[in-house]
Structure formats: C-alpha cells, structure tokens
C-alpha cells in the first residue's frame, strides 16, 4: 500500500473504489494531487473503520444503512468521546444523544420503524 511518505504517484489500481473516467485516465495527476487523493482515501477509510467499531461496541452493527447515514455525525461524536477527544456538557447534545439512542433501539427491535426514525432524527438545514 502506498503511503504519503513513500509515494509521490497515485495508482488507481491500488484503490479499486476509485472510478477513473476515460478523460481522467488520459490526464496525469500532479504530485500534490496524488498526495491529496491518498490522504483523503486514508482519512475516509479511518473514519469508516472508527464508525464501524463504535457501532459494534454499542451493539448497533445491525442498523440499516439509511439510518446510519442519518446519524453519521452523532456516531462520529461517540467516536470522539470514546477516544477522549470531546465531551459535551451541553443539554441539547445530551438530548440529541438520548433521541438517537431511543430510535436506534426501536429500529433494532422493529426494523419497520426505520422510515419513522430517519424522519425523526433528520437534522433540517438552516
């Protein structure tokens, strides 16, 4: 596997999840683009791995993908807390965590409640 320190070229073959279009394959990536692509891939992989570990620790590994996507930021908050990087005393954060936990437990007991949980937990933009 290429690392940031050992490689200045980006190899799409090393990362099968990246789709290279015919236009992109004819272009060569600049060294800084290759390094940035490698860094982004590593960061995304680490974030996904952290989220999956927290879901396993909490017993939430059976959650539907749609619900996981809806509460992704909340899961990352759990990751940061478990790593000791963040702890909020804000009552609104505590209330949000209670709501997430409630709906996750409901969906684990009755998967047909997924749509209601997503609707209840979806954060509306400003």
Backbone as XML, in Angstrom:
<?xml version="1.0"?>
<chain id="A" units="angstrom">
  <residue number="1" name="UNK">
    <atom name="N" x="0.844" y="-1.187" z="0.000"/>
    <atom name="CA" x="0.000" y="0.000" z="0.000"/>
    <atom name="C" x="0.880" y="1.239" z="0.000"/>
  </residue>
  <residue number="2" name="UNK">
    <atom name="N" x="0.514" y="2.204" z="-0.807"/>
    <atom name="CA" x="1.253" y="3.452" z="-0.851"/>
    <atom name="C" x="0.969" y="4.267" z="0.392"/>
  </residue>
  <residue number="3" name="UNK">
    <atom name="N" x="1.966" y="4.968" z="0.858"/>
    <atom name="CA" x="1.765" y="5.887" z="1.968"/>
    <atom name="C" x="2.150" y="7.274" z="1.511"/>
  </residue>
  <residue number="4" name="UNK">
    <atom name="N" x="1.808" y="8.247" z="2.297"/>
    <atom name="CA" x="2.133" y="9.626" z="1.938"/>
    <atom name="C" x="3.632" y="9.845" z="1.844"/>
  </residue>
  <residue number="5" name="UNK">
    <atom name="N" x="4.397" y="9.151" z="2.660"/>
    <atom name="CA" x="5.832" y="9.369" z="2.681"/>
    <atom name="C" x="6.570" y="8.553" z="1.632"/>
  </residue>
  <residue number="6" name="UNK">
    <atom name="N" x="6.027" y="7.421" z="1.221"/>
    <atom name="CA" x="6.770" y="6.543" z="0.330"/>
    <atom name="C" x="6.379" y="6.688" z="-1.131"/>
  </residue>
  <residue number="7" name="UNK">
    <atom name="N" x="5.363" y="7.455" z="-1.432"/>
    <atom name="CA" x="4.894" y="7.506" z="-2.810"/>
    <atom name="C" x="4.571" y="8.931" z="-3.221"/>
  </residue>
  <residue number="8" name="UNK">
    <atom name="N" x="4.994" y="9.259" z="-4.430"/>
    <atom name="CA" x="4.597" y="10.548" z="-4.984"/>
    <atom name="C" x="3.694" y="10.360" z="-6.183"/>
  </residue>
  <residue number="9" name="UNK">
    <atom name="N" x="3.400" y="9.103" z="-6.541"/>
    <atom name="CA" x="2.480" y="8.860" z="-7.645"/>
    <atom name="C" x="1.263" y="8.114" z="-7.140"/>
  </residue>
  <residue number="10" name="UNK">
    <atom name="N" x="0.162" y="8.375" z="-7.760"/>
    <atom name="CA" x="-1.100" y="7.763" z="-7.353"/>
    <atom name="C" x="-1.419" y="6.637" z="-8.318"/>
  </residue>
  <residue number="11" name="UNK">
    <atom name="N" x="-1.741" y="5.481" z="-7.784"/>
    <atom name="CA" x="-2.062" y="4.328" z="-8.608"/>
    <atom name="C" x="-3.524" y="3.951" z="-8.415"/>
  </residue>
  <residue number="12" name="UNK">
    <atom name="N" x="-4.369" y="4.128" z="-9.433"/>
    <atom name="CA" x="-5.777" y="3.766" z="-9.287"/>
    <atom name="C" x="-5.970" y="2.276" z="-9.022"/>
  </residue>
  <residue number="13" name="UNK">
    <atom name="N" x="-5.050" y="1.437" z="-9.517"/>
    <atom name="CA" x="-5.155" y="0.001" z="-9.293"/>
    <atom name="C" x="-5.055" y="-0.334" z="-7.811"/>
  </residue>
  <residue number="14" name="UNK">
    <atom name="N" x="-4.328" y="0.476" z="-7.059"/>
    <atom name="CA" x="-4.164" y="0.225" z="-5.623"/>
    <atom name="C" x="-5.429" y="0.582" z="-4.852"/>
  </residue>
  <residue number="15" name="UNK">
    <atom name="N" x="-6.316" y="1.331" z="-5.472"/>
    <atom name="CA" x="-7.548" y="1.769" z="-4.814"/>
    <atom name="C" x="-8.727" y="1.473" z="-5.736"/>
  </residue>
  <residue number="16" name="UNK">
    <atom name="N" x="-9.239" y="0.223" z="-5.709"/>
    <atom name="CA" x="-10.307" y="-0.152" z="-6.634"/>
    <atom name="C" x="-11.608" y="0.612" z="-6.432"/>
  </residue>
  <residue number="17" name="UNK">
    <atom name="N" x="-11.779" y="1.277" z="-5.299"/>
    <atom name="CA" x="-13.027" y="2.002" z="-5.070"/>
    <atom name="C" x="-13.086" y="3.312" z="-5.851"/>
  </residue>
  <residue number="18" name="UNK">
    <atom name="N" x="-11.959" y="3.752" z="-6.397"/>
    <atom name="CA" x="-11.933" y="4.996" z="-7.165"/>
    <atom name="C" x="-12.242" y="4.679" z="-8.621"/>
  </residue>
  <residue number="19" name="UNK">
    <atom name="N" x="-13.212" y="5.363" z="-9.164"/>
    <atom name="CA" x="-13.577" y="5.167" z="-10.560"/>
    <atom name="C" x="-12.874" y="6.230" z="-11.395"/>
  </residue>
  <residue number="20" name="UNK">
    <atom name="N" x="-12.094" y="5.797" z="-12.362"/>
    <atom name="CA" x="-11.367" y="6.711" z="-13.233"/>
    <atom name="C" x="-12.083" y="6.743" z="-14.579"/>
  </residue>
  <residue number="21" name="UNK">
    <atom name="N" x="-12.510" y="7.916" z="-14.983"/>
    <atom name="CA" x="-13.183" y="8.050" z="-16.270"/>
    <atom name="C" x="-12.133" y="8.070" z="-17.376"/>
  </residue>
  <residue number="22" name="UNK">
    <atom name="N" x="-12.535" y="7.836" z="-18.631"/>
    <atom name="CA" x="-11.564" y="7.887" z="-19.729"/>
    <atom name="C" x="-10.854" y="9.232" z="-19.815"/>
  </residue>
  <residue number="23" name="UNK">
    <atom name="N" x="-11.562" y="10.319" z="-19.509"/>
    <atom name="CA" x="-10.921" y="11.633" z="-19.547"/>
    <atom name="C" x="-9.853" y="11.741" z="-18.470"/>
  </residue>
  <residue number="24" name="UNK">
    <atom name="N" x="-10.152" y="11.226" z="-17.273"/>
    <atom name="CA" x="-9.202" y="11.303" z="-16.170"/>
    <atom name="C" x="-7.995" y="10.424" z="-16.435"/>
  </residue>
  <residue number="25" name="UNK">
    <atom name="N" x="-8.203" y="9.251" z="-17.039"/>
    <atom name="CA" x="-7.089" y="8.336" z="-17.234"/>
    <atom name="C" x="-6.093" y="8.883" z="-18.242"/>
  </residue>
  <residue number="26" name="UNK">
    <atom name="N" x="-6.522" y="9.784" z="-19.137"/>
    <atom name="CA" x="-5.607" y="10.371" z="-20.100"/>
    <atom name="C" x="-4.781" y="11.485" z="-19.467"/>
  </residue>
  <residue number="27" name="UNK">
    <atom name="N" x="-5.244" y="12.022" z="-18.375"/>
    <atom name="CA" x="-4.513" y="13.074" z="-17.686"/>
    <atom name="C" x="-3.626" y="12.440" z="-16.630"/>
  </residue>
  <residue number="28" name="UNK">
    <atom name="N" x="-2.531" y="13.093" z="-16.319"/>
    <atom name="CA" x="-1.703" y="12.613" z="-15.218"/>
    <atom name="C" x="-1.915" y="13.535" z="-14.031"/>
  </residue>
  <residue number="29" name="UNK">
    <atom name="N" x="-1.947" y="12.941" z="-12.861"/>
    <atom name="CA" x="-2.135" y="13.723" z="-11.649"/>
    <atom name="C" x="-0.818" y="14.367" z="-11.248"/>
  </residue>
  <residue number="30" name="UNK">
    <atom name="N" x="-0.902" y="15.608" z="-10.825"/>
    <atom name="CA" x="0.272" y="16.278" z="-10.286"/>
    <atom name="C" x="0.628" y="15.621" z="-8.960"/>
  </residue>
  <residue number="31" name="UNK">
    <atom name="N" x="1.896" y="15.694" z="-8.545"/>
    <atom name="CA" x="2.284" y="15.052" z="-7.277"/>
    <atom name="C" x="1.438" y="15.498" z="-6.092"/>
  </residue>
  <residue number="32" name="UNK">
    <atom name="N" x="1.099" y="16.779" z="-6.016"/>
    <atom name="CA" x="0.294" y="17.236" z="-4.877"/>
    <atom name="C" x="-1.115" y="16.674" z="-4.944"/>
  </residue>
  <residue number="33" name="UNK">
    <atom name="N" x="-1.657" y="16.478" z="-6.168"/>
    <atom name="CA" x="-2.982" y="15.871" z="-6.304"/>
    <atom name="C" x="-2.963" y="14.412" z="-5.859"/>
  </residue>
  <residue number="34" name="UNK">
    <atom name="N" x="-1.893" y="13.728" z="-6.205"/>
    <atom name="CA" x="-1.757" y="12.329" z="-5.799"/>
    <atom name="C" x="-1.650" y="12.218" z="-4.283"/>
  </residue>
  <residue number="35" name="UNK">
    <atom name="N" x="-0.886" y="13.097" z="-3.675"/>
    <atom name="CA" x="-0.754" y="13.078" z="-2.218"/>
    <atom name="C" x="-2.083" y="13.398" z="-1.540"/>
  </residue>
  <residue number="36" name="UNK">
    <atom name="N" x="-2.802" y="14.356" z="-2.081"/>
    <atom name="CA" x="-4.098" y="14.727" z="-1.508"/>
    <atom name="C" x="-5.106" y="13.591" z="-1.669"/>
  </residue>
  <residue number="37" name="UNK">
    <atom name="N" x="-5.110" y="12.943" z="-2.823"/>
    <atom name="CA" x="-6.012" y="11.805" z="-3.036"/>
    <atom name="C" x="-5.691" y="10.681" z="-2.060"/>
  </residue>
  <residue number="38" name="UNK">
    <atom name="N" x="-4.425" y="10.402" z="-1.869"/>
    <atom name="CA" x="-4.003" y="9.360" z="-0.928"/>
    <atom name="C" x="-4.415" y="9.722" z="0.498"/>
  </residue>
  <residue number="39" name="UNK">
    <atom name="N" x="-4.243" y="10.983" z="0.875"/>
    <atom name="CA" x="-4.619" y="11.429" z="2.218"/>
    <atom name="C" x="-6.127" y="11.312" z="2.429"/>
  </residue>
  <residue number="40" name="UNK">
    <atom name="N" x="-6.898" y="11.718" z="1.439"/>
    <atom name="CA" x="-8.355" y="11.638" z="1.542"/>
    <atom name="C" x="-8.835" y="10.194" z="1.647"/>
  </residue>
  <residue number="41" name="UNK">
    <atom name="N" x="-8.233" y="9.303" z="0.871"/>
    <atom name="CA" x="-8.600" y="7.889" z="0.954"/>
    <atom name="C" x="-8.290" y="7.318" z="2.330"/>
  </residue>
  <residue number="42" name="UNK">
    <atom name="N" x="-7.128" y="7.657" z="2.855"/>
    <atom name="CA" x="-6.741" y="7.163" z="4.178"/>
    <atom name="C" x="-7.690" y="7.705" z="5.243"/>
  </residue>
  <residue number="43" name="UNK">
    <atom name="N" x="-8.013" y="8.981" z="5.154"/>
    <atom name="CA" x="-8.907" y="9.601" z="6.130"/>
    <atom name="C" x="-10.303" y="8.981" z="6.071"/>
  </residue>
  <residue number="44" name="UNK">
    <atom name="N" x="-10.817" y="8.767" z="4.873"/>
    <atom name="CA" x="-12.144" y="8.160" z="4.725"/>
    <atom name="C" x="-12.155" y="6.734" z="5.262"/>
  </residue>
  <residue number="45" name="UNK">
    <atom name="N" x="-11.097" y="5.994" z="4.985"/>
    <atom name="CA" x="-11.011" y="4.617" z="5.485"/>
    <atom name="C" x="-10.972" y="4.601" z="7.011"/>
  </residue>
  <residue number="46" name="UNK">
    <atom name="N" x="-10.187" y="5.489" z="7.609"/>
    <atom name="CA" x="-10.071" y="5.545" z="9.065"/>
    <atom name="C" x="-11.401" y="5.951" z="9.703"/>
  </residue>
  <residue number="47" name="UNK">
    <atom name="N" x="-12.088" y="6.911" z="9.111"/>
    <atom name="CA" x="-13.390" y="7.342" z="9.623"/>
    <atom name="C" x="-14.394" y="6.199" z="9.572"/>
  </residue>
  <residue number="48" name="UNK">
    <atom name="N" x="-14.428" y="5.499" z="8.460"/>
    <atom name="CA" x="-15.347" y="4.365" z="8.318"/>
    <atom name="C" x="-15.021" y="3.278" z="9.336"/>
  </residue>
  <residue number="49" name="UNK">
    <atom name="N" x="-13.742" y="2.986" z="9.502"/>
    <atom name="CA" x="-13.327" y="1.963" z="10.467"/>
    <atom name="C" x="-13.723" y="2.367" z="11.889"/>
  </residue>
  <residue number="50" name="UNK">
    <atom name="N" x="-13.511" y="3.624" z="12.250"/>
    <atom name="CA" x="-13.894" y="4.114" z="13.582"/>
    <atom name="C" x="-15.400" y="3.993" z="13.798"/>
  </residue>
  <residue number="51" name="UNK">
    <atom name="N" x="-16.175" y="4.360" z="12.779"/>
    <atom name="CA" x="-17.632" y="4.275" z="12.903"/>
    <atom name="C" x="-18.088" y="2.832" z="13.088"/>
  </residue>
  <residue number="52" name="UNK">
    <atom name="N" x="-17.512" y="1.915" z="12.327"/>
    <atom name="CA" x="-17.905" y="0.509" z="12.438"/>
    <atom name="C" x="-17.545" y="-0.059" z="13.813"/>
  </residue>
  <residue number="53" name="UNK">
    <atom name="N" x="-16.397" y="0.355" z="14.359"/>
    <atom name="CA" x="-16.000" y="-0.097" z="15.696"/>
    <atom name="C" x="-16.987" y="0.397" z="16.752"/>
  </residue>
  <residue number="54" name="UNK">
    <atom name="N" x="-17.391" y="1.664" z="16.660"/>
    <atom name="CA" x="-18.342" y="2.215" z="17.632"/>
    <atom name="C" x="-19.692" y="1.522" z="17.500"/>
  </residue>
  <residue number="55" name="UNK">
    <atom name="N" x="-20.134" y="1.272" z="16.279"/>
    <atom name="CA" x="-21.400" y="0.562" z="16.090"/>
    <atom name="C" x="-21.338" y="-0.827" z="16.725"/>
  </residue>
  <residue number="56" name="UNK">
    <atom name="N" x="-20.196" y="-1.501" z="16.594"/>
    <atom name="CA" x="-20.038" y="-2.816" z="17.219"/>
    <atom name="C" x="-20.032" y="-2.713" z="18.738"/>
  </residue>
  <residue number="57" name="UNK">
    <atom name="N" x="-19.306" y="-1.726" z="19.274"/>
    <atom name="CA" x="-19.222" y="-1.555" z="20.731"/>
    <atom name="C" x="-20.603" y="-1.273" z="21.320"/>
  </residue>
  <residue number="58" name="UNK">
    <atom name="N" x="-21.386" y="-0.458" z="20.636"/>
    <atom name="CA" x="-22.719" y="-0.104" z="21.128"/>
    <atom name="C" x="-23.772" y="-1.176" z="20.828"/>
  </residue>
  <residue number="59" name="UNK">
    <atom name="N" x="-23.383" y="-2.192" z="20.057"/>
    <atom name="CA" x="-24.337" y="-3.232" z="19.686"/>
    <atom name="C" x="-25.277" y="-2.795" z="18.578"/>
  </residue>
  <residue number="60" name="UNK">
    <atom name="N" x="-24.861" y="-1.823" z="17.797"/>
    <atom name="CA" x="-25.698" y="-1.262" z="16.746"/>
    <atom name="C" x="-25.280" y="-1.741" z="15.357"/>
  </residue>
  <residue number="61" name="UNK">
    <atom name="N" x="-24.521" y="-2.814" z="15.256"/>
    <atom name="CA" x="-23.998" y="-3.265" z="13.968"/>
    <atom name="C" x="-25.089" y="-3.725" z="13.001"/>
  </residue>
  <residue number="62" name="UNK">
    <atom name="N" x="-26.307" y="-3.971" z="13.474"/>
    <atom name="CA" x="-27.391" y="-4.414" z="12.605"/>
    <atom name="C" x="-28.258" y="-3.296" z="12.064"/>
  </residue>
  <residue number="63" name="UNK">
    <atom name="N" x="-27.831" y="-2.056" z="12.230"/>
    <atom name="CA" x="-28.654" y="-0.924" z="11.773"/>
    <atom name="C" x="-28.708" y="-0.832" z="10.251"/>
  </residue>
  <residue number="64" name="UNK">
    <atom name="N" x="-29.846" y="-0.424" z="9.710"/>
    <atom name="CA" x="-29.945" y="-0.204" z="8.263"/>
    <atom name="C" x="-29.046" y="0.959" z="7.834"/>
  </residue>
  <residue number="65" name="UNK">
    <atom name="N" x="-28.558" y="0.878" z="6.621"/>
    <atom name="CA" x="-27.637" y="1.885" z="6.094"/>
    <atom name="C" x="-28.247" y="3.283" z="6.084"/>
  </residue>
  <residue number="66" name="UNK">
    <atom name="N" x="-29.521" y="3.390" z="5.769"/>
    <atom name="CA" x="-30.169" y="4.704" z="5.733"/>
    <atom name="C" x="-30.154" y="5.397" z="7.079"/>
  </residue>
  <residue number="67" name="UNK">
    <atom name="N" x="-30.374" y="4.633" z="8.135"/>
    <atom name="CA" x="-30.353" y="5.214" z="9.479"/>
    <atom name="C" x="-28.927" y="5.586" z="9.878"/>
  </residue>
  <residue number="68" name="UNK">
    <atom name="N" x="-27.969" y="4.740" z="9.514"/>
    <atom name="CA" x="-26.565" y="5.053" z="9.817"/>
    <atom name="C" x="-26.170" y="6.362" z="9.140"/>
  </residue>
  <residue number="69" name="UNK">
    <atom name="N" x="-26.582" y="6.542" z="7.886"/>
    <atom name="CA" x="-26.261" y="7.780" z="7.172"/>
    <atom name="C" x="-26.896" y="8.990" z="7.850"/>
  </residue>
  <residue number="70" name="UNK">
    <atom name="N" x="-28.100" y="8.817" z="8.373"/>
    <atom name="CA" x="-28.799" y="9.920" z="9.037"/>
    <atom name="C" x="-28.113" y="10.331" z="10.331"/>
  </residue>
  <residue number="71" name="UNK">
    <atom name="N" x="-27.585" y="9.361" z="11.074"/>
    <atom name="CA" x="-26.976" y="9.666" z="12.376"/>
    <atom name="C" x="-25.449" y="9.621" z="12.327"/>
  </residue>
  <residue number="72" name="UNK">
    <atom name="N" x="-24.886" y="9.759" z="11.137"/>
    <atom name="CA" x="-23.436" y="9.678" z="10.964"/>
    <atom name="C" x="-22.688" y="10.672" z="11.853"/>
  </residue>
  <residue number="73" name="UNK">
    <atom name="N" x="-23.131" y="11.901" z="11.906"/>
    <atom name="CA" x="-22.458" y="12.906" z="12.739"/>
    <atom name="C" x="-22.555" y="12.550" z="14.221"/>
  </residue>
  <residue number="74" name="UNK">
    <atom name="N" x="-23.674" y="11.977" z="14.621"/>
    <atom name="CA" x="-23.832" y="11.553" z="16.015"/>
    <atom name="C" x="-22.869" y="10.417" z="16.337"/>
  </residue>
  <residue number="75" name="UNK">
    <atom name="N" x="-22.725" y="9.478" z="15.405"/>
    <atom name="CA" x="-21.796" y="8.367" z="15.609"/>
    <atom name="C" x="-20.371" y="8.894" z="15.728"/>
  </residue>
  <residue number="76" name="UNK">
    <atom name="N" x="-20.020" y="9.882" z="14.900"/>
    <atom name="CA" x="-18.677" y="10.460" z="14.998"/>
    <atom name="C" x="-18.485" y="11.161" z="16.340"/>
  </residue>
  <residue number="77" name="UNK">
    <atom name="N" x="-19.548" y="11.727" z="16.902"/>
    <atom name="CA" x="-19.468" y="12.299" z="18.248"/>
    <atom name="C" x="-19.166" y="11.230" z="19.278"/>
  </residue>
  <residue number="78" name="UNK">
    <atom name="N" x="-19.801" y="10.054" z="19.125"/>
    <atom name="CA" x="-19.496" y="8.934" z="20.016"/>
    <atom name="C" x="-18.037" y="8.510" z="19.860"/>
  </residue>
  <residue number="79" name="UNK">
    <atom name="N" x="-17.537" y="8.485" z="18.619"/>
    <atom name="CA" x="-16.135" y="8.117" z="18.358"/>
    <atom name="C" x="-15.208" y="9.069" z="19.099"/>
  </residue>
  <residue number="80" name="UNK">
    <atom name="N" x="-15.450" y="10.367" z="18.964"/>
    <atom name="CA" x="-14.596" y="11.364" z="19.615"/>
    <atom name="C" x="-14.642" y="11.229" z="21.129"/>
  </residue>
  <residue number="81" name="UNK">
    <atom name="N" x="-15.821" y="10.970" z="21.679"/>
    <atom name="CA" x="-15.926" y="10.794" z="23.132"/>
    <atom name="C" x="-15.172" y="9.561" z="23.599"/>
  </residue>
  <residue number="82" name="UNK">
    <atom name="N" x="-15.316" y="8.455" z="22.864"/>
    <atom name="CA" x="-14.631" y="7.229" z="23.261"/>
    <atom name="C" x="-13.113" y="7.356" z="23.151"/>
  </residue>
  <residue number="83" name="UNK">
    <atom name="N" x="-12.648" y="8.205" z="22.243"/>
    <atom name="CA" x="-11.208" y="8.454" z="22.118"/>
    <atom name="C" x="-10.726" y="9.487" z="23.132"/>
  </residue>
  <residue number="84" name="UNK">
    <atom name="N" x="-11.658" y="10.087" z="23.867"/>
    <atom name="CA" x="-11.288" y="11.086" z="24.859"/>
    <atom name="C" x="-10.999" y="12.447" z="24.267"/>
  </residue>
  <residue number="85" name="UNK">
    <atom name="N" x="-11.429" y="12.691" z="23.042"/>
    <atom name="CA" x="-11.142" y="13.956" z="22.374"/>
    <atom name="C" x="-12.227" y="15.005" z="22.590"/>
  </residue>
  <residue number="86" name="UNK">
    <atom name="N" x="-13.384" y="14.573" z="23.076"/>
    <atom name="CA" x="-14.510" y="15.504" z="23.140"/>
    <atom name="C" x="-15.492" y="15.016" z="24.192"/>
  </residue>
  <residue number="87" name="UNK">
    <atom name="N" x="-16.001" y="15.927" z="24.963"/>
    <atom name="CA" x="-17.060" y="15.621" z="25.924"/>
    <atom name="C" x="-17.902" y="16.878" z="26.049"/>
  </residue>
  <residue number="88" name="UNK">
    <atom name="N" x="-19.176" y="16.757" z="25.774"/>
    <atom name="CA" x="-20.043" y="17.921" z="25.822"/>
    <atom name="C" x="-20.933" y="17.875" z="27.051"/>
  </residue>
  <residue number="89" name="UNK">
    <atom name="N" x="-21.022" y="18.999" z="27.721"/>
    <atom name="CA" x="-21.935" y="19.132" z="28.855"/>
    <atom name="C" x="-23.206" y="19.861" z="28.423"/>
  </residue>
  <residue number="90" name="UNK">
    <atom name="N" x="-23.316" y="20.131" z="27.140"/>
    <atom name="CA" x="-24.467" y="20.856" z="26.609"/>
    <atom name="C" x="-25.729" y="20.000" z="26.735"/>
  </residue>
  <residue number="91" name="UNK">
    <atom name="N" x="-26.785" y="20.540" z="27.334"/>
    <atom name="CA" x="-28.014" y="19.752" z="27.488"/>
    <atom name="C" x="-28.665" y="19.394" z="26.146"/>
  </residue>
  <residue number="92" name="UNK">
    <atom name="N" x="-28.447" y="20.211" z="25.116"/>
    <atom name="CA" x="-29.010" y="19.914" z="23.805"/>
    <atom name="C" x="-28.319" y="18.711" z="23.161"/>
  </residue>
  <residue number="93" name="UNK">
    <atom name="N" x="-27.002" y="18.599" z="23.371"/>
    <atom name="CA" x="-26.264" y="17.434" z="22.867"/>
    <atom name="C" x="-26.735" y="16.183" z="23.599"/>
  </residue>
  <residue number="94" name="UNK">
    <atom name="N" x="-26.909" y="16.282" z="24.910"/>
    <atom name="CA" x="-27.386" y="15.136" z="25.696"/>
    <atom name="C" x="-28.777" y="14.708" z="25.239"/>
  </residue>
  <residue number="95" name="UNK">
    <atom name="N" x="-29.647" y="15.673" z="24.961"/>
    <atom name="CA" x="-30.992" y="15.361" z="24.482"/>
    <atom name="C" x="-30.939" y="14.680" z="23.115"/>
  </residue>
  <residue number="96" name="UNK">
    <atom name="N" x="-30.082" y="15.181" z="22.240"/>
    <atom name="CA" x="-29.932" y="14.568" z="20.915"/>
    <atom name="C" x="-29.440" y="13.123" z="21.060"/>
  </residue>
  <residue number="97" name="UNK">
    <atom name="N" x="-28.464" y="12.898" z="21.925"/>
    <atom name="CA" x="-27.947" y="11.536" z="22.128"/>
    <atom name="C" x="-29.042" y="10.611" z="22.649"/>
  </residue>
  <residue number="98" name="UNK">
    <atom name="N" x="-29.876" y="11.115" z="23.545"/>
    <atom name="CA" x="-30.989" y="10.307" z="24.060"/>
    <atom name="C" x="-31.966" y="9.949" z="22.937"/>
  </residue>
  <residue number="99" name="UNK">
    <atom name="N" x="-32.269" y="10.926" z="22.083"/>
    <atom name="CA" x="-33.182" y="10.667" z="20.964"/>
    <atom name="C" x="-32.595" y="9.642" z="20.006"/>
  </residue>
  <residue number="100" name="UNK">
    <atom name="N" x="-31.305" y="9.780" z="19.694"/>
    <atom name="CA" x="-30.647" y="8.827" z="18.794"/>
    <atom name="C" x="-30.690" y="7.431" z="19.396"/>
  </residue>
  <residue number="101" name="UNK">
    <atom name="N" x="-30.323" y="7.322" z="20.665"/>
    <atom name="CA" x="-30.320" y="6.017" z="21.333"/>
    <atom name="C" x="-31.718" y="5.408" z="21.352"/>
  </residue>
  <residue number="102" name="UNK">
    <atom name="N" x="-32.726" y="6.215" z="21.657"/>
    <atom name="CA" x="-34.103" y="5.719" z="21.677"/>
    <atom name="C" x="-34.501" y="5.146" z="20.321"/>
  </residue>
  <residue number="103" name="UNK">
    <atom name="N" x="-34.287" y="5.923" z="19.250"/>
    <atom name="CA" x="-34.725" y="5.479" z="17.934"/>
    <atom name="C" x="-33.916" y="4.287" z="17.435"/>
  </residue>
  <residue number="104" name="UNK">
    <atom name="N" x="-32.626" y="4.252" z="17.745"/>
    <atom name="CA" x="-31.814" y="3.103" z="17.336"/>
    <atom name="C" x="-32.337" y="1.833" z="17.996"/>
  </residue>
  <residue number="105" name="UNK">
    <atom name="N" x="-32.624" y="1.910" z="19.283"/>
    <atom name="CA" x="-33.155" y="0.734" z="19.983"/>
    <atom name="C" x="-34.495" y="0.302" z="19.404"/>
  </residue>
  <residue number="106" name="UNK">
    <atom name="N" x="-35.340" y="1.269" z="19.033"/>
    <atom name="CA" x="-36.637" y="0.940" z="18.440"/>
    <atom name="C" x="-36.465" y="0.234" z="17.094"/>
  </residue>
  <residue number="107" name="UNK">
    <atom name="N" x="-35.540" y="0.741" z="16.273"/>
    <atom name="CA" x="-35.312" y="0.139" z="14.953"/>
    <atom name="C" x="-34.689" y="-1.246" z="15.085"/>
  </residue>
  <residue number="108" name="UNK">
    <atom name="N" x="-33.811" y="-1.434" z="16.062"/>
    <atom name="CA" x="-33.228" y="-2.761" z="16.263"/>
    <atom name="C" x="-34.294" y="-3.774" z="16.680"/>
  </residue>
  <residue number="109" name="UNK">
    <atom name="N" x="-35.296" y="-3.324" z="17.428"/>
    <atom name="CA" x="-36.384" y="-4.210" z="17.839"/>
    <atom name="C" x="-37.396" y="-4.422" z="16.714"/>
  </residue>
  <residue number="110" name="UNK">
    <atom name="N" x="-37.660" y="-3.370" z="15.943"/>
    <atom name="CA" x="-38.656" y="-3.446" z="14.870"/>
    <atom name="C" x="-38.135" y="-2.684" z="13.647"/>
  </residue>
  <residue number="111" name="UNK">
    <atom name="N" x="-37.475" y="-3.381" z="12.714"/>
    <atom name="CA" x="-36.882" y="-2.717" z="11.547"/>
    <atom name="C" x="-37.878" y="-1.938" z="10.683"/>
  </residue>
  <residue number="112" name="UNK">
    <atom name="N" x="-39.164" y="-2.210" z="10.827"/>
    <atom name="CA" x="-40.150" y="-1.473" z="10.026"/>
    <atom name="C" x="-40.259" y="-0.008" z="10.455"/>
  </residue>
  <residue number="113" name="UNK">
    <atom name="N" x="-39.651" y="0.346" z="11.571"/>
    <atom name="CA" x="-39.689" y="1.732" z="12.055"/>
    <atom name="C" x="-38.565" y="2.598" z="11.487"/>
  </residue>
  <residue number="114" name="UNK">
    <atom name="N" x="-37.798" y="2.054" z="10.546"/>
    <atom name="CA" x="-36.658" y="2.797" z="10.004"/>
    <atom name="C" x="-37.068" y="4.147" z="9.422"/>
  </residue>
  <residue number="115" name="UNK">
    <atom name="N" x="-38.108" y="4.193" z="8.618"/>
    <atom name="CA" x="-38.530" y="5.455" z="7.988"/>
    <atom name="C" x="-38.919" y="6.496" z="9.029"/>
  </residue>
  <residue number="116" name="UNK">
    <atom name="N" x="-39.637" y="6.071" z="10.062"/>
    <atom name="CA" x="-40.029" y="6.997" z="11.124"/>
    <atom name="C" x="-38.806" y="7.504" z="11.882"/>
  </residue>
  <residue number="117" name="UNK">
    <atom name="N" x="-37.849" y="6.616" z="12.127"/>
    <atom name="CA" x="-36.631" y="7.015" z="12.837"/>
    <atom name="C" x="-35.834" y="8.018" z="12.020"/>
  </residue>
  <residue number="118" name="UNK">
    <atom name="N" x="-35.707" y="7.765" z="10.736"/>
    <atom name="CA" x="-34.967" y="8.689" z="9.867"/>
    <atom name="C" x="-35.655" y="10.046" z="9.849"/>
  </residue>
  <residue number="119" name="UNK">
    <atom name="N" x="-36.966" y="10.040" z="9.746"/>
    <atom name="CA" x="-37.712" y="11.304" z="9.740"/>
    <atom name="C" x="-37.537" y="12.048" z="11.067"/>
  </residue>
  <residue number="120" name="UNK">
    <atom name="N" x="-37.570" y="11.320" z="12.174"/>
    <atom name="CA" x="-37.451" y="11.951" z="13.491"/>
    <atom name="C" x="-36.040" y="12.466" z="13.757"/>
  </residue>
  <residue number="121" name="UNK">
    <atom name="N" x="-35.029" y="11.795" z="13.209"/>
    <atom name="CA" x="-33.642" y="12.151" z="13.519"/>
    <atom name="C" x="-32.983" y="13.021" z="12.458"/>
  </residue>
  <residue number="122" name="UNK">
    <atom name="N" x="-33.639" y="13.197" z="11.323"/>
    <atom name="CA" x="-33.066" y="14.021" z="10.260"/>
    <atom name="C" x="-32.913" y="15.462" z="10.748"/>
  </residue>
  <residue number="123" name="UNK">
    <atom name="N" x="-31.713" y="15.998" z="10.591"/>
    <atom name="CA" x="-31.446" y="17.378" z="11.001"/>
    <atom name="C" x="-31.748" y="18.280" z="9.814"/>
  </residue>
  <residue number="124" name="UNK">
    <atom name="N" x="-32.675" y="19.181" z="10.016"/>
    <atom name="CA" x="-33.069" y="20.089" z="8.948"/>
    <atom name="C" x="-32.080" y="21.237" z="8.852"/>
  </residue>
  <residue number="125" name="UNK">
    <atom name="N" x="-31.752" y="21.613" z="7.637"/>
    <atom name="CA" x="-30.816" y="22.707" z="7.413"/>
    <atom name="C" x="-31.408" y="24.048" z="7.782"/>
  </residue>
  <residue number="126" name="UNK">
    <atom name="N" x="-30.534" y="25.034" z="7.847"/>
    <atom name="CA" x="-30.991" y="26.387" z="8.180"/>
    <atom name="C" x="-31.742" y="27.023" z="7.053"/>
  </residue>
</chain>
